[in-house]
Amino acid sequence: MNPVRPLIAFAAGALFCTALWADLAPWYKWRSRFNDYDICAQTSPGDGWVKVKGPFQDAHCSKPGVPH
């Protein structure tokens, strides 16, 4: 028997189990420092963006609060 197969099966099972406990990430409204453009994202779009509102439950940044 190949000793690598049980290790791969264990790793796959561990990844699946951790995904079951993962929570949804909240969304935030971000504003560009350069042109006052707003976007809704879960993480910072990069340098030059400032978090201005949040957290929100949806990708439209219209439902306030943390997702369940």
N, C-alpha and C positions, 0 to 999 in steps of 0.2 A: 504494500500500500504506500502511496506517495505521501510523505509527511507534510507536504505543503497544503494539501486539500483541506484537512481539518482546520488549519490556521486561516485559510481563506474563508471557510464557512463561518468560523467564529467572528472574524472581522466584519463580514457582511451582516451577520446577525446583530452585532453590536451597533453598527451604523443604523440599521433599521429601527432598533429599540430607541436610540437617542432621537431619531426623527419623530417618534410618536410623542415625545415629551416636549418638543420644541414649540414655543409660543410664536404667534404672529408678531412681527415687528411693527411698531407704530410708524405713521407717516408724519412728515413735517413739511411746512411750507418754507422754501428757501428763496432768497432774493439775491440777484447778482449785484455786486458792488459797482459794476461798470455801467449798467443800462437799466436798472430797476425792473428787470424781467423776473417774474416769479414762476417757480415750478414746485411740484409736490413730489417728494422722494423720501425713501426710508433712510438713506445715508447721504452724507454730504456729496454733492456733485463735484467737489474739488475746491481748489484755491479760488478765491474771489466770490464765494457764496457764503451768505450769512443766514442762519436759521432765524426766522421771524415769527412763526406761529407753530403751535402743535402741543401735544401730539394729537393725531387724528386716527380714525379707524379705517379710512378708505383711501384709495389712490387719487381721489378727487379733492382731498383735504376739505371735505364738507361735513363729516360726522366727527365732532370732538370726542376725545377720549382714547384710551388704550384698547386695542382689539382684544377680544376674549379668546 
